[in-house]
Amino acid sequence: MPNYRYRAMNGSGELVSGAMAGQSASEAARRIETLGLVLVETLTVEDAAPKRSFGLFNQPRAEDVTVFTRDLGLLLRAGARVNDGLELLAADSDVGRLRPVVAEVRAHVLAGETFADALSRYPKLFMPMYVALIRVGEASGSLDQVLEVLANERMRAEAVRRKLAEAIRYPIFIFCAAACVLTFFLTFVLPQFASVLHDLGAKIDPTLAMFLSLSAFLNANFNAIAICLVLLLITGWLLLRRPGVRAALLAQFTKLPLVRRVMPYYRAPLFCRNLSVLLGSGVHLTTALRILVDIMATTGPADVWNEMVDRVRHGAKLSEALAESDALPPMAVRMLRLGDETGQLPVLAGRVAEFYEAKLQRALDRLVGIAGPAAIIAISLVVGGLIVSVMTALISVSQLIG
């Protein structure tokens, strides 16, 4: 998404300048207007900053950004200036692979850019919501408090992501282990019996015959199959590095029945938690929703969220727009409607997030409790069925000999 440089007039008649991200100049202009600014010059595309190329082993982690946010907030609270804090963190090993980026951000700040504009040069590390809150903190003189809020929310979000990763990792591990056991059985164990059963003319049932054929195929083409699997894994890894491919896979993944049941419990706290933080920091509702569109696009199609923002811009209440879009569970919409009516939307949005985070944890526990035993039962049935078939064939041989 390109950045557009602008000069505008604020409510006090002062000229301000900065950069705003947008898919097009018109979208960037709309975002600038929602900040209460009046453009005085035509938008120009900002010169692309030299892109830092992150390799496989120097890619900063999300945890590095969280540590940077927390530590910078502590330094500012202790009385340090932004550039002094950045200088200290650029040499701090706790920041990890983010240190070169911190040094570059400090250089941009010393060159006269605002802290928010310097961070906006690295959209893969600092999301639009992050940059928007930093800009609010700089304008209000409460940057240390904003950084503390951001650090707490990032740690909370990382905890939720870890829960999701653990819930997905356990069934995948079980299925991979089961596949390895079955492959070992077909490749090394079953061939030991195949020649004996054929030579002695044992009665082989159709199931055993199918697995014997599969075993013979695996042994005859083992090298070719192994090479194909390695190439497939490398190709898949390269494709997953492309955002478009990840988005398409995510769209298909969210259509799975089990995922569709769990996804609302993930989407609701993600939306409500970030909405609570943005509104609580003084960001206008329309601006907050536009920022949230980029975040919520990772959970499904962005069209639903764009339509919701357009309804709010044209005068609809947030709860009404959410009810029409069917983007969140009905109970979450009802609680947000209460926040609309009482003027306590940031507080109630935070409570909705806590409620659905608890529901998400229970849903993940049930999912893991079902998937793990199901995988174990499935592989037990397959391997047990093969053993029974082999033993039946051997018993038929012993009866012929007897």
MIMI-359805 format. One record per residue (C-alpha): residue number from 1; residue in one letter; x, y, z. Coordinates in nm, 4 decimals. Example, Ala and Ser with C-alpha at 12.3 -4.5 7.8 and 13.67 -1.06 7.14 Angstrom:
// MIMI-359805
   tilo   kollum         c1         c2         c3
      1        A     1.2300    -0.4500     0.7800
      2        S     1.3670    -0.1060     0.7140
//
This chain:
// MIMI-359805
   tilo   kollum         c1         c2         c3
      1        M     0.0000     0.0000     0.0000
      2        P     0.1660     0.3303    -0.1091
      3        N     0.2141     0.6305     0.1203
      4        Y     0.0935     0.9745     0.0067
      5        R     0.2621     1.2914     0.1312
      6        Y     0.0195     1.5691     0.2217
      7        R     0.0003     1.9240     0.3522
      8        A    -0.3194     2.0174     0.5280
      9        M    -0.4738     2.2682     0.7652
     10        N    -0.5997     2.1599     1.1067
     11        G    -0.8864     2.3077     1.3082
     12        S    -0.6611     2.5774     1.4525
     13        G    -0.5583     2.7002     1.1085
     14        E    -0.2063     2.5581     1.1348
     15        L    -0.0371     2.3866     0.8428
     16        V     0.0642     2.0287     0.9090
     17        S     0.2323     1.7704     0.6884
     18        G     0.2777     1.3981     0.6964
     19        A     0.2170     1.0735     0.5120
     20        M    -0.0986     0.8634     0.4836
     21        A    -0.1260     0.5091     0.3472
     22        G    -0.4006     0.4221     0.0997
     23        Q    -0.4818     0.2001    -0.1960
     24        S    -0.5313     0.5174    -0.4019
     25        A    -0.5006     0.8944    -0.3647
     26        S    -0.8778     0.9271    -0.3127
     27        E    -0.8748     0.6725    -0.0303
     28        A    -0.5795     0.8482     0.1356
     29        A    -0.7661     1.1805     0.1005
     30        R    -1.0735     1.0312     0.2721
     31        R    -0.8584     0.9068     0.5587
     32        I    -0.6991     1.2492     0.5962
     33        E    -1.0421     1.4155     0.6063
     34        T    -1.1547     1.1794     0.8835
     35        L    -0.8682     1.3205     1.0935
     36        G    -1.0343     1.6637     1.0712
     37        L    -0.7766     1.8058     0.8295
     38        V    -0.8342     2.0125     0.5136
     39        L    -0.5976     1.9402     0.2254
     40        V    -0.4201     2.2460     0.0806
     41        E    -0.2038     2.0655    -0.1754
     42        T    -0.2482     1.7732    -0.4122
     43        L    -0.1391     1.4400    -0.2692
     44        T     0.1919     1.3082    -0.3979
     45        V     0.3229     0.9555    -0.3714
     46        E     0.5984     0.9369    -0.1135
     47        D     0.9353     0.8296    -0.2443
     48        A     0.9760     0.4646    -0.1634
     49        A     1.2152     0.4104     0.1212
     50        P     1.4927     0.1635     0.0563
     51        K     1.3366    -0.1658     0.1487
     52        R     1.5272    -0.3667     0.3998
     53        S     1.5633    -0.7196     0.2768
     54        F     1.4991    -0.9615     0.5572
     55        G     1.6423    -1.3040     0.4960
     56        L     1.5403    -1.6333     0.6447
     57        F     1.7612    -1.5933     0.9514
     58        N     1.7363    -1.2178     1.0181
     59        Q     1.3609    -1.1655     0.9991
     60        P     1.2433    -0.9730     1.3076
     61        R     0.9808    -1.1523     1.5111
     62        A     0.6555    -1.0120     1.6461
     63        E     0.7993    -1.0653     1.9952
     64        D     1.0890    -0.8318     1.9089
     65        V     0.8439    -0.5531     1.8241
     66        T     0.6614    -0.6147     2.1533
     67        V     0.9839    -0.5947     2.3541
     68        F     1.0805    -0.2767     2.1675
     69        T     0.7404    -0.1203     2.2417
     70        R     0.7463    -0.2110     2.6096
     71        D     1.1062    -0.1006     2.6695
     72        L     1.0684     0.2278     2.4807
     73        G     0.7584     0.3072     2.6859
     74        L     0.9532     0.2417     3.0071
     75        L     1.2396     0.4642     2.8911
     76        L     1.0031     0.7493     2.8019
     77        R     0.8261     0.7144     3.1354
     78        A     1.1661     0.7427     3.3049
     79        G     1.2223     1.0785     3.1332
     80        A     1.4236     0.9829     2.8238
     81        R     1.3592     1.1501     2.4894
     82        V     1.2477     0.9450     2.1883
     83        N     1.5799     0.9641     2.0051
     84        D     1.7725     0.8776     2.3235
     85        G     1.5471     0.5789     2.3852
     86        L     1.5911     0.4615     2.0272
     87        E     1.9685     0.4946     2.0594
     88        L     1.9698     0.2755     2.3705
     89        L     1.7394     0.0132     2.2184
     90        A     1.9407    -0.0028     1.8943
     91        A     2.2219    -0.1564     2.1019
     92        D     2.0000    -0.3691     2.3271
     93        S     2.0217    -0.7445     2.2641
     94        D     1.6677    -0.7937     2.3998
     95        V     1.5289    -0.6258     2.0864
     96        G     1.6897    -0.9052     1.8832
     97        R     1.6748    -0.8808     1.5057
     98        L     1.4881    -0.5500     1.5224
     99        R     1.8010    -0.3549     1.6202
    100        P     1.8976    -0.2446     1.2645
    101        V     1.5416    -0.1202     1.2078
    102        V     1.5486     0.0725     1.5373
    103        A     1.8749     0.2397     1.4304
    104        E     1.7191     0.3400     1.0965
    105        V     1.4058     0.4736     1.2686
    106        R     1.6276     0.6871     1.4948
    107        A     1.8099     0.8227     1.1887
    108        H     1.4775     0.9267     1.0321
    109        V     1.3676     1.0931     1.3577
    110        L     1.6940     1.2864     1.3784
    111        A     1.6414     1.3929     1.0165
    112        G     1.3214     1.5713     1.1201
    113        E     1.0479     1.3096     1.0703
    114        T     0.7963     1.2335     1.3385
    115        F     0.8299     0.9025     1.5179
    116        A     0.5056     0.7799     1.3591
    117        D     0.6192     0.8689     1.0065
    118        A     0.9503     0.6904     1.0635
    119        L     0.7672     0.3755     1.1783
    120        S     0.5285     0.3901     0.8803
    121        R     0.8260     0.3147     0.6538
    122        Y     0.8165    -0.0443     0.7842
    123        P     0.4531    -0.1529     0.7353
    124        K     0.5382    -0.5233     0.7700
    125        L     0.6606    -0.4641     1.1252
    126        F     0.4397    -0.1780     1.2421
    127        M     0.0767    -0.2153     1.1400
    128        P    -0.1469     0.0867     1.0583
    129        M    -0.3101     0.0657     1.4021
    130        Y     0.0310     0.0800     1.5691
    131        V     0.1368     0.3849     1.3673
    132        A    -0.1987     0.5595     1.4221
    133        L    -0.1765     0.5217     1.7989
    134        I     0.1840     0.6453     1.7998
    135        R     0.0690     0.9509     1.6039
    136        V    -0.2069     1.0111     1.8597
    137        G     0.0431     0.9748     2.1444
    138        E     0.2816     1.2252     1.9859
    139        A     0.0028     1.4767     1.9299
    140        S    -0.1325     1.4465     2.2851
    141        G     0.2014     1.4237     2.4655
    142        S     0.1148     1.0825     2.6101
    143        L     0.3448     0.8667     2.3985
    144        D     0.4704     0.6691     2.6984
    145        Q     0.1150     0.5733     2.7969
    146        V     0.0274     0.4788     2.4395
    147        L     0.3360     0.2593     2.4145
    148        E     0.2408     0.0883     2.7407
    149        V    -0.1105     0.0183     2.6107
    150        L     0.0297    -0.1109     2.2818
    151        A     0.2756    -0.3397     2.4591
    152        N     0.0042    -0.4854     2.6837
    153        E    -0.2293    -0.5472     2.3911
    154        R     0.0460    -0.7016     2.1802
    155        M     0.1323    -0.9405     2.4649
    156        R    -0.2350    -1.0310     2.4987
    157        A    -0.2670    -1.0864     2.1220
    158        E     0.0477    -1.3001     2.1173
    159        A    -0.0959    -1.5146     2.3964
    160        V    -0.4111    -1.5707     2.1878
    161        R    -0.2032    -1.6579     1.8821
    162        R    -0.0017    -1.9067     2.0883
    163        K    -0.3257    -2.0725     2.1976
    164        L    -0.4367    -2.1014     1.8365
    165        A    -0.0979    -2.2334     1.7272
    166        E    -0.0965    -2.4935     2.0040
    167        A    -0.4490    -2.5984     1.9170
    168        I    -0.3505    -2.6477     1.5522
    169        R    -0.0043    -2.7892     1.6210
    170        Y    -0.1180    -3.0806     1.8367
    171        P    -0.3570    -3.2432     1.5832
    172        I    -0.1062    -3.1837     1.3026
    173        F     0.1664    -3.3533     1.5081
    174        I    -0.0623    -3.6503     1.5781
    175        F    -0.1545    -3.6907     1.2107
    176        C     0.2101    -3.6575     1.0995
    177        A     0.3179    -3.9170     1.3571
    178        A     0.0398    -4.1461     1.2408
    179        A     0.1477    -4.1012     0.8777
    180        C     0.5078    -4.1852     0.9716
    181        V     0.3983    -4.4996     1.1570
    182        L     0.1871    -4.6128     0.8630
    183        T     0.4676    -4.5394     0.6159
    184        F     0.7143    -4.7372     0.8267
    185        F     0.4695    -5.0271     0.8464
    186        L     0.4102    -5.0257     0.4700
    187        T     0.7767    -4.9796     0.3780
    188        F     0.9611    -5.2084     0.6205
    189        V     0.7173    -5.4401     0.8026
    190        L     0.4606    -5.5455     0.5443
    191        P     0.7168    -5.6427     0.2745
    192        Q     0.8569    -5.9051     0.5191
    193        F     0.5262    -6.0900     0.5020
    194        A     0.4395    -6.0240     0.1376
    195        S     0.6753    -6.2792    -0.0181
    196        V     0.5834    -6.5465     0.2386
    197        L     0.2104    -6.4983     0.1849
    198        H     0.2411    -6.5137    -0.1933
    199        D     0.4755    -6.8146    -0.1952
    200        L     0.2521    -7.0183     0.0347
    201        G    -0.0678    -6.9217    -0.1476
    202        A    -0.2342    -6.7636     0.1551
    203        K    -0.5893    -6.6343     0.1322
    204        I    -0.5503    -6.2568     0.1070
    205        D    -0.8562    -6.0382     0.1627
    206        P    -0.9119    -5.7300    -0.0587
    207        T    -0.7999    -5.4852     0.2133
    208        L    -0.4676    -5.6621     0.2652
    209        A    -0.4201    -5.6946    -0.1108
    210        M    -0.4654    -5.3202    -0.1507
    211        F    -0.2059    -5.2426     0.1172
    212        L     0.0357    -5.4995    -0.0267
    213        S     0.0087    -5.3278    -0.3652
    214        L     0.0640    -4.9890    -0.2025
    215        S     0.3653    -5.1265    -0.0143
    216        A     0.5153    -5.2636    -0.3342
    217        F     0.4632    -4.9307    -0.5112
    218        L     0.6302    -4.7363    -0.2271
    219        N     0.9328    -4.9659    -0.2210
    220        A     0.9714    -4.9630    -0.6005
    221        N     0.9525    -4.5813    -0.6251
    222        F     1.0861    -4.4746    -0.2860
    223        N     1.3546    -4.2351    -0.4182
    224        A     1.1241    -4.0672    -0.6688
    225        I     0.8499    -4.0225    -0.4070
    226        A     1.0978    -3.8784    -0.1550
    227        I     1.2292    -3.6270    -0.4112
    228        C     0.8741    -3.5259    -0.5058
    229        L     0.7833    -3.4722    -0.1409
    230        V     1.0902    -3.2546    -0.0818
    231        L     1.0147    -3.0477    -0.3931
    232        L     0.6518    -3.0177    -0.2863
    233        L     0.7527    -2.8930     0.0591
    234        I     0.9951    -2.6375    -0.0867
    235        T     0.7350    -2.5161    -0.3374
    236        G     0.4719    -2.4890    -0.0658
    237        W     0.7100    -2.2930     0.1576
    238        L     0.7942    -2.0494    -0.1250
    239        L     0.4255    -2.0015    -0.2102
    240        L     0.3309    -1.9381     0.1513
    241        R     0.5783    -1.6485     0.1599
    242        R     0.3536    -1.4646    -0.0882
    243        P     0.0751    -1.2596     0.0797
    244        G    -0.1744    -1.3321    -0.1985
    245        V    -0.1342    -1.7071    -0.1622
    246        R    -0.1654    -1.6858     0.2161
    247        A    -0.4825    -1.4782     0.1821
    248        A    -0.6357    -1.7279    -0.0623
    249        L    -0.5499    -2.0229     0.1631
    250        L    -0.6900    -1.8388     0.4639
    251        A    -1.0149    -1.7752     0.2787
    252        Q    -1.0483    -2.1471     0.2044
    253        F    -0.9399    -2.2470     0.5537
    254        T    -1.2073    -2.0320     0.7167
    255        K    -1.4745    -2.2178     0.5149
    256        L    -1.4036    -2.5492     0.6884
    257        P    -1.6935    -2.6510     0.9167
    258        L    -1.4902    -2.6769     1.2371
    259        V    -1.3024    -2.3544     1.1658
    260        R    -1.6267    -2.1712     1.0890
    261        R    -1.7510    -2.2644     1.4347
    262        V    -1.4367    -2.1376     1.6081
    263        M    -1.3602    -1.8326     1.3892
    264        P    -1.6329    -1.6020     1.5369
    265        Y    -1.4777    -1.6536     1.8805
    266        Y    -1.1438    -1.5364     1.7368
    267        R    -1.2822    -1.2547     1.5206
    268        A    -1.4953    -1.0938     1.7939
    269        P    -1.2183    -1.0393     2.0544
    270        L    -0.9727    -0.9283     1.7833
    271        F    -1.2136    -0.6598     1.6599
    272        C    -1.3434    -0.5499     1.9999
    273        R    -1.0050    -0.5423     2.1734
    274        N    -0.8471    -0.3246     1.9043
    275        L    -1.1569    -0.1040     1.8859
    276        S    -1.1413    -0.0500     2.2614
    277        V    -0.7723     0.0452     2.2452
    278        L    -0.8199     0.2862     1.9528
    279        L    -1.1257     0.4610     2.0951
    280        G    -0.9732     0.4716     2.4423
    281        S    -0.6681     0.6473     2.2965
    282        G    -0.8807     0.9218     2.1414
    283        V    -0.8972     0.7986     1.7808
    284        H    -1.2194     0.8958     1.6005
    285        L    -1.4602     0.6060     1.5393
    286        T    -1.4449     0.6256     1.1586
    287        T    -1.0661     0.6412     1.1608
    288        A    -1.0507     0.3491     1.4039
    289        L    -1.2758     0.1399     1.1810
    290        R    -1.0630     0.2127     0.8740
    291        I    -0.7565     0.0972     1.0650
    292        L    -0.9411    -0.2155     1.1780
    293        V    -1.0268    -0.3076     0.8177
    294        D    -0.6608    -0.3918     0.7538
    295        I    -0.6462    -0.6007     1.0719
    296        M    -0.9736    -0.7878     1.0194
    297        A    -0.8870    -0.8649     0.6557
    298        T    -0.6584    -1.1380     0.7953
    299        T    -0.9652    -1.3244     0.9271
    300        G    -1.1642    -1.3331     0.6038
    301        P    -1.2850    -1.1201     0.3087
    302        A    -1.2276    -0.7471     0.3585
    303        D    -1.5407    -0.6474     0.1622
    304        V    -1.7637    -0.7089     0.4640
    305        W    -1.5590    -0.4736     0.6787
    306        N    -1.5339    -0.2061     0.4081
    307        E    -1.9121    -0.2054     0.3718
    308        M    -1.9480    -0.1707     0.7479
    309        V    -1.7157     0.1325     0.7501
    310        D    -1.9097     0.2934     0.4648
    311        R    -2.2384     0.2537     0.6552
    312        V    -2.0877     0.4222     0.9622
    313        R    -1.9486     0.7060     0.7482
    314        H    -2.2983     0.7673     0.6118
    315        G    -2.4490     0.8046     0.9573
    316        A    -2.5339     0.4530     1.0732
    317        K    -2.4490     0.3409     1.4246
    318        L    -2.1696     0.0898     1.4621
    319        S    -2.4008    -0.1766     1.6049
    320        E    -2.6460    -0.1315     1.3153
    321        A    -2.3669    -0.1631     1.0581
    322        L    -2.2318    -0.4756     1.2300
    323        A    -2.5791    -0.6321     1.2477
    324        E    -2.6300    -0.5814     0.8731
    325        S    -2.2854    -0.7159     0.7848
    326        D    -2.3206    -1.0288     1.0031
    327        A    -1.9470    -1.0013     1.0755
    328        L    -1.9686    -1.0640     1.4508
    329        P    -2.1816    -1.2949     1.6683
    330        P    -2.5261    -1.1529     1.7584
    331        M    -2.4445    -1.1328     2.1305
    332        A    -2.1364    -0.9194     2.0594
    333        V    -2.3458    -0.6865     1.8423
    334        R    -2.6079    -0.6495     2.1175
    335        M    -2.3417    -0.5587     2.3756
    336        L    -2.1837    -0.3063     2.1364
    337        R    -2.5302    -0.1569     2.0758
    338        L    -2.5556    -0.0981     2.4503
    339        G    -2.2192     0.0783     2.4344
    340        D    -2.3480     0.2966     2.1488
    341        E    -2.6531     0.3945     2.3488
    342        T    -2.4726     0.4653     2.6773
    343        G    -2.1617     0.6300     2.5338
    344        Q    -1.9415     0.3601     2.6910
    345        L    -1.8365     0.1895     2.3679
    346        P    -1.4614     0.1560     2.4528
    347        V    -1.5386    -0.0010     2.7927
    348        L    -1.8017    -0.2424     2.6640
    349        A    -1.5872    -0.3343     2.3621
    350        G    -1.3122    -0.4402     2.6048
    351        R    -1.5598    -0.6510     2.8040
    352        V    -1.6873    -0.8165     2.4853
    353        A    -1.3268    -0.9033     2.3972
    354        E    -1.2697    -1.0645     2.7380
    355        F    -1.5958    -1.2609     2.7116
    356        Y    -1.5138    -1.4034     2.3695
    357        E    -1.1515    -1.4737     2.4569
    358        A    -1.2842    -1.7063     2.7286
    359        K    -1.5225    -1.8683     2.4778
    360        L    -1.2344    -1.9073     2.2321
    361        Q    -1.0263    -2.0884     2.4933
    362        R    -1.3127    -2.3302     2.5675
    363        A    -1.3716    -2.3904     2.1957
    364        L    -1.0026    -2.4621     2.1371
    365        D    -0.9931    -2.7010     2.4330
    366        R    -1.2878    -2.8937     2.2885
    367        L    -1.1315    -2.8979     1.9411
    368        V    -0.8005    -3.0318     2.0697
    369        G    -0.9812    -3.2833     2.2892
    370        I    -1.1608    -3.4216     1.9844
    371        A    -0.8888    -3.4040     1.7178
    372        G    -0.6124    -3.5783     1.9143
    373        P    -0.8069    -3.8898     2.0171
    374        A    -0.9721    -3.9065     1.6730
    375        A    -0.6310    -3.9215     1.5031
    376        I    -0.5078    -4.1907     1.7454
    377        I    -0.8228    -4.3987     1.6942
    378        A    -0.7948    -4.3659     1.3156
    379        I    -0.4342    -4.4862     1.2973
    380        S    -0.5066    -4.7608     1.5495
    381        L    -0.7901    -4.8904     1.3333
    382        V    -0.5758    -4.8843     1.0184
    383        V    -0.2704    -5.0513     1.1730
    384        G    -0.4853    -5.2898     1.3789
    385        G    -0.6836    -5.3856     1.0693
    386        L    -0.3621    -5.4572     0.8793
    387        I    -0.2284    -5.6749     1.1622
    388        V    -0.5549    -5.8698     1.1776
    389        S    -0.5488    -5.9201     0.7988
    390        V    -0.1878    -6.0439     0.8084
    391        M    -0.2562    -6.2761     1.1003
    392        T    -0.5671    -6.4134     0.9263
    393        A    -0.3622    -6.4856     0.6145
    394        L    -0.0922    -6.6604     0.8232
    395        I    -0.3537    -6.8715     1.0012
    396        S    -0.4954    -6.9790     0.6641
    397        V    -0.1421    -7.0896     0.5636
    398        S    -0.0970    -7.2913     0.8833
    399        Q    -0.4333    -7.4628     0.8232
    400        L    -0.3265    -7.5596     0.4672
    401        I     0.0016    -7.7008     0.5957
    402        G    -0.1745    -7.8869     0.8774
//
